[in-house]
């Protein structure tokens, strides 16, 4: 496969990971593609959708302003981009695969059994799966030792976190290689010590979201007001320090032990009153109607731009403190 190489000088720490094949051209896949390109990598995008070329180029164009705000080069961004619907050709010579396919275990198992037929033994295989375990995904692979989770937080081009989650058969050198890869991309990559469905960030997000849904369904607060409560309180608080640091500081001179002693019993009692809503048809209908009422009159592009602008402001502020 011929790759166009009109690109900025690729940093030494990224050369061993070039080129990258991105499988799946959804929101996550296109975000990764734009970010990899901005970092100077050659990228092949593979998907079976008929409008692949248009979707990828349009998606990248929408991301370019944010990449510029991040200080990344964007001139000639797609010069090193190849869009290839044939999986074997897309994987030819790939150093890294970042897969972003549907969250269906049967699909991913079949896909990875195909992938390993077309890559070298040195190719790093990473899945952006937001909840499926690497051990399950790699179940039908002949060589599962080089496959693991590299789960970004959406959108990957903007949010620093990548959760690295090895499977039970993942080799230690594959984990080390994944850490090196994401570090070279300036990502905050954290290796989880144990496989668990949903990993960490999504489990935390799901726990908060479940209670958010409960409060909205109970009529305590509207969807829009709940979003404002989060961004005006715990969102700000947790951006500066996570929940454990926050409560450690909340304990005053006694730190976290003092916090647990004085406020722990009340928190424990509150846990028993937290809601347990179910996403049945009626709940989905009620939430959808209210969400459309709150945000439906604003274009998706406008909402994304506002989100990115605010996120960039937070990132800049945190960077200044380093």
Number of C-alpha atoms within 10 A of each C-alpha: 11 6 13 13 13 13 19 14 11 13 13 9 12 18 14 11 21 17 23 24 27 29 27 20 25 18 15 20 25 26 21 26 29 27 23 21 23 26 22 24 26 26 28 25 27 24 22 13 12 9 9 19 16 9 15 21 15 12 18 20 14 15 21 20 15 17 18 13 12 14 10 16 17 19 12 13 22 20 15 20 22 19 18 20 18 12 18 15 14 25 28 15 17 24 20 23 24 23 27 24 20 13 13 11 16 12 12 24 18 15 19 21 18 15 17 19 13 17 20 14 11 11 20 23 25 24 26 26 25 21 17 20 22 27 20 14 26 26 18 17 18 11 14 22 21 24 29 29 31 28 27 25 18 15 17 22 23 21 16 17 20 23 22 26 27 27 23 16 16 20 16 12 11 20 23 12 15 27 21 17 19 19 15 16 18 12 20 14 21 15 16 13 9 11 19 14 13 17 21 15 15 16 15 11 11 13 11 13 13 16 15 22 22 19 18 18 17 11 10 12 16 19 21 14 13 16 13 12 13 14 12 11 10 15 15 12 15 13 12 15 14 13 13 11 15 16 18 18 16 16 18 12 11 13 15 18 14 17 17 18 12 12 13 13 10 11 11 11 10 10 9 8 8 13 15 11 14 12 12 8 8 10 15 11 12 12 17 13 12 15 14 11 12 14 13 12 8 10 10 11 10 10 12 13 16 12 11 19 13 12 14 17 11 14 15 12 12 12 9 7 7 5
